[in-house]
Amino acid sequence: MLALRDILLCKGLRRNVANNNGTGQEQIERDRRQLPSLVEAGRHAGRSRVVFSGSNINLHLWIRDSFISIVQNKTRVLILAFFIIYQLFFWSWGSLYYLLVRFKPGCIYGADSFVEAWVFAVVTQMTVGYGNTGPQNCWPVSVMIVVQGILSVLLGAMVVGIMFARISHPHYRGRSIYMSDRASIARRDGTLKLMFRIADIRRTQVVEPHVKTFLYTWGSGRVTAEGEKIPVRCEALDIGYIDGMLLLPLIIEHTIDERSPLCGHTHDSLTSLNAEIVVTFEGTTEFGNPFMARRSYLPHELHWGEQFLPIIMRPEGSETNKHYGVDLTHFHDLRRQKDVPSAPASEVSHAVVSRALKTVPYPLLGENTLVVSDSLCVSWTRGGALELVARVGDTYPNQMVEVVVHFILYRWCRLEDQQRDPLLPTFTQHRLDVGYNTGADRLNLRLPVDVRHVIDARSPLANWLEPGGVDSDLGSEIVVIMNGYRTRSTDNVLRQRTYNVGQHVRWGHRFVPIVRPPGFSGDGKARVRWGKFHAVVPDTRKEVDGHAVSVPGGPRIRLAKATPASLAGTSSEHPCCPGTSSLLGHSLCPALPGSNSHPAPPVSLLSTQLSRMPSRLGPGAVEASDYTILPMDLHRYAAEIASMATPAGAVAPGSLDAVPEDRAMQDSELSLNAPLVAQSAQDEADAAKMARNL
């Protein structure tokens, strides 16, 4: 039977059987793989596949919930049942009237046979009107007519009510709600999102539509501290605002960040947990009848790094074409995003999750439009002090209020130290002061700002001013947390970035100025070049390329490059500074007069070398990631995945070769509320040329 369905599907015979649910291939694939699911897909998408077992379950439903049990039967079954019931009614009353005529003649005139008595029963129940047969002056027949009339009214009311409830069942209105048979997990404007498409093909409006999404994860389950076994976990996926009119198809988005249950998940982890995403659409018809439609997605139905095909067509403005159009033939179709590698889902998912592109959020009201730079800069103030700088902003100015930024430094214990002293803490946490001492300081993000931490003797990073201090922190992480409140809904909004010191900190660089004063604009308004938000250039305000840098109140230091050995916690003694660490022959030690030490490399070379350092976080940390700490439950539930080992010759998941190069927004002067556009190849070439000239 399954093979026959495959043949019919391949021939396109079932292509339009259930357009709202796709071709039905998903359910066929589930059956072929013998994959369990909570909700059915394909032709009967939305129907629960949960089977309840127990003693007298069906009898309990028929007795305690008889009306719903009757209505949920198929229409043809109900029609056949009502036909049989009416026939039993007619034959039963016909028999009673025939017995009455036989034992008491004269009560019914014109009824001497069973056929005439049966016709009299039909005429009485259907209220056709008496003709050749009818009642006489007889009490027994009068009482029987009254009883039959009352029972026939009750029977007719039940039949009409059940058939009306069946015909007007909300399930049929849900058939006009199209839900894509596949979902996508990809990036939009650099933000990782779960996306699926919904449309209402009727011109009548749905009142108060709502979309609810839940993630069910199984795996091996978990055991509570009290010994209770919990086999499944259900978590809500926040959808947020959707268009309440549903005039056009919508791509529903769920942002995957630290607050999402999908945070850190890949194709392998979702498969190992037997995950299932259940989507429910709820609404009310214009007649006031509530209805719903439901859909579920299994891990193999989640397409990583793909986007839905455009199906909305604008009118050409001609006399014959004045209507907007929607091509539903491609409603369920997806295509791979630009520069996403063609590889198995396991590898693509790692690349999509790990890579945080150099983009900024699109300025949409109600969305999380906070943005943090994808790298940190270490440069010098005008007073000569060393500072750590991050750039933050809001692409929809002043949409977020009460914005605060926190810098947190995580220093990890080296493996050999942990083995030598098992009681040594795995990490230490230090808060870096960025000017929020009183708790009343808040950022006004009408324009992007640079948040600075001055590295002095009181800073947790004071060891950077000492010889070899930076070398000891190359494996550390700096987490920048930016949160505020959305003015529209007062919801707390979070944006977080994690930076590896040896990989994401740009030494001797500063951020490119992107704010243009109002006096330089024709309309007298400040403008922001959002396309250069993440751009950095070497800091040439001081002589640092190989020359000593004087830092007031601290030692004279010169920057140096790091070795992979330093990342592993090993070091060697530098000849010019006994007892200090050496970094490829160049140290972070004081410049001693008359010493024969090798000159330090240029800062630009240092930044290039550090940016290519291998990360201690594994292959996933190739850029400043949205998150690096995975949810605890992901490790608790997930089974060991032997297939995650990369075969010989294959591209490692999340490696630089498996993901596109960094992309930035267009290098054009945009007004504060102007839309953002993608940067072209020519813009990238111009930016590279400018960096070389600097």
Secondary structure, DSSP 8 states (H G I E B T S, - for coil): -HHHHHHHHHTTTTTTTTGGGTTSHHHHHHHHHT---SB--GGGTT-B------TTHHHHHHHHSHHHHHHTS-HHHHHHHHHHHHHHHHHHHHHHHHHHHHHSTTSEET--SHHHHHHHHHHHHHT---SSSEE-S-HHHHHHHHHHHHHHHHHHHHHHHHHHHHHT-HHHHHTTEEE-SSEEEEEETTEEEEEEEEEE-SSS--EEEEEEEEEEE-TT-EE-TTS-EE--EEEEE------SS--S-EEEEEE-STTSTTTT--HHHHHHTT-EEEEEEEEE-TTS-EEEEEEEE-GGGEEETEEE---EE----SSS--S-EE-GGGTT-EEE-TT-----HHHHHHHHHH---S------TTS--EEE-SSEEEEE-TTS-EEEEEEEEESSTTSEEEEEEEEEEEEE--HHHHHH-TTS-SEEEEEE-SS-SSS---B-TTS-EEEEEEESTTSTTGGGGSTTHHHHTTT-EEEEEEEEEETTT--EEEEEEEEEHHHHEEETEEE---EE-GGGSTTS--EE-GGGTT-EEE--SS--SSS-B--TTS--B------HHHHTT---EETTEEEEE-BTTB-SS---TT--------HHHHHHHHHTS--TT-TT-SS-BS--S--HHHHHH----GGGS--TTS--TT-GGGS-----B--S-EETT----B--HHHHHHHHHHHHH-
